[in-house]
């Protein structure tokens, strides 16, 4: 009886609830019921969208991981290496046949050509569309790149080609060190093994070449070696900054136009203040002298035009490794033009460098990525 009475009393109490409670409960139920479909609708809307994006990205991933894409990176790197060889051969011919070096004039032609082809249009588009432009970074990379080019061209006059080639091998480790400290890029064992292969191949080539080459540039050799070291560091800073700008802003044409603008300004200042003697004696040379200037300028133009594509697909370190083979191509041209003897170890050197490139770039998961969310040295310059 007690149980029945208590049950009936509780039932009566339950039936005698305040009508406001019913309205509140009904409203809460209606609110929850109205919210439930909206959440489910958003989930349903998101799922097809994510699937659609995944389906759109699948061809890109397959293209990136395809053998043709990998082979294309290798071939593009070797094309840039050939352009570097063209610049070195032009400088060597200017010095040996015409006893002159024009480091500022040669680079001014390249930068001015870059500005004409890319800079004028990009400045117009940036002003019209109000595109964000990291002017400070462009100014820094323009100055650093100009100094690097100036020092390397000047080094051909002060030291031997062997020393330039040997010290140029420092570029890849320097780039990897700067990428690790500035951009916070992480490298694994495969990257260091690839650098070892490439640098070893280059050292073999230089040792063999040193036994058969002696051009008597010993008076200012230390000064020339210091120019090579400084030029290598400046090149490394320029390439790392270039990788950051291209991968963050995804506008290679703007980069080329801006580096052409600031490079032209820097070269003009150096030419007018420090290198006025470069203007003297131009009339005393034949057409071969001007062909060397044009060859250098065009080689640099194509080098700069295609470098952003390689950096965008890979990294500045892979670019530096690719350019090591320029030593081998320079020797082949030296055999044709300067009648240099080509030894069998040269081919071993070339094979080692190519093996280093393959180890660095294959498979695709070894490619380094920059984390733009992390703060680095360039972050303050892009605000």
VENDA-V30244 format. One record per helix or strand of 2 or more residues. SS is the DSSP state (alpha for helix, beta for strand). FROM is the first residue (numbers start at 1). TO is the last residue. Records with the same first field share a line. If there is no record, write none. Layout:
# VENDA-V30244
SS = FROM-TO  FROM-TO
This chain:
# VENDA-V30244
alpha = 2-15  19-64  67-98  103-129  135-158  161-168  170-181  189-211  221-249  252-273  276-279  282-284  287-313  316-323  326-337  344-361  364-366  379-381
